[in-house]
Amino acid sequence: MDQIVERLDRIEARLASPPRAYLPVAEAADYLGLSKQQMDLWRMKGGGGPAFHRVGRRVLYAVEDLKAFMDDLRQEPLS
């Protein structure tokens, strides 16, 4: 029961906090519905994926860039 209460507290804390502008690789991949490996592959090959930022050894993706990346991939159905 204590574990459930702790998990609910963490969920409430996340919901109460403002949305983050930058996400680490794994969270960015989840946001896009892709694997972390796909994100890594795009980054290493130097193209095809969303823009990213290097902060020291960390790689971060701006949520704004992830949205723009998906918008660029949008296709209209053929009529």
C-alpha positions as CSV (number, residue, x, y, z in Angstrom):
1,M,0.0,0.0,0.0
2,D,2.9,2.4,0.8
3,Q,4.3,1.8,-2.7
4,I,1.1,2.8,-4.3
5,V,0.9,6.0,-2.2
6,E,4.5,6.8,-3.1
7,R,3.8,6.3,-6.8
8,L,0.6,8.5,-6.7
9,D,2.6,11.2,-4.9
10,R,5.2,11.1,-7.7
11,I,2.5,11.3,-10.4
12,E,0.8,14.2,-8.6
13,A,4.2,16.0,-8.4
14,R,4.8,15.5,-12.1
15,L,1.4,16.8,-13.0
16,A,1.8,19.9,-10.8
17,S,5.2,20.8,-12.2
18,P,5.5,22.9,-15.3
19,P,6.2,21.0,-18.6
20,R,9.8,20.7,-19.4
21,A,11.2,22.4,-22.5
22,Y,14.0,19.9,-23.0
23,L,14.0,16.1,-22.8
24,P,16.8,13.5,-22.6
25,V,17.1,11.0,-25.4
26,A,14.9,8.2,-23.9
27,E,12.1,10.6,-23.0
28,A,12.3,12.3,-26.4
29,A,12.1,8.9,-28.1
30,D,9.0,8.1,-26.0
31,Y,7.5,11.4,-26.9
32,L,7.8,10.5,-30.6
33,G,6.8,6.9,-30.1
34,L,10.2,5.7,-31.3
35,S,13.1,3.7,-29.8
36,K,16.1,5.3,-28.2
37,Q,18.2,3.3,-30.6
38,Q,16.5,5.1,-33.6
39,M,17.3,8.5,-32.0
40,D,20.9,7.5,-31.4
41,L,21.2,6.2,-35.0
42,W,19.9,9.5,-36.5
43,R,22.3,11.5,-34.3
44,M,25.3,9.4,-35.1
45,K,24.6,9.3,-38.9
46,G,24.2,13.1,-38.9
47,G,20.8,13.4,-40.4
48,G,17.2,12.4,-40.7
49,G,16.2,13.1,-37.1
50,P,15.2,16.0,-35.0
51,A,17.6,18.8,-34.0
52,F,19.3,18.3,-30.7
53,H,21.5,20.1,-28.2
54,R,24.7,18.9,-26.5
55,V,25.2,20.1,-23.0
56,G,28.5,18.6,-21.9
57,R,28.1,14.9,-22.4
58,R,24.3,15.1,-22.3
59,V,22.1,15.2,-25.3
60,L,18.8,17.0,-25.0
61,Y,15.9,17.6,-27.4
62,A,13.7,20.7,-27.3
63,V,10.0,19.7,-27.2
64,E,9.5,22.5,-29.7
65,D,12.0,20.8,-32.1
66,L,10.3,17.4,-31.7
67,K,7.0,18.9,-32.6
68,A,8.5,20.7,-35.6
69,F,10.1,17.4,-36.7
70,M,6.8,15.6,-36.6
71,D,5.1,18.5,-38.4
72,D,7.6,18.2,-41.2
73,L,6.8,14.5,-41.6
74,R,3.1,15.1,-41.9
75,Q,1.4,13.8,-45.0
76,E,-2.0,14.6,-46.3
77,P,-4.1,11.7,-47.6
78,L,-4.7,11.4,-51.3
79,S,-8.1,12.4,-52.4
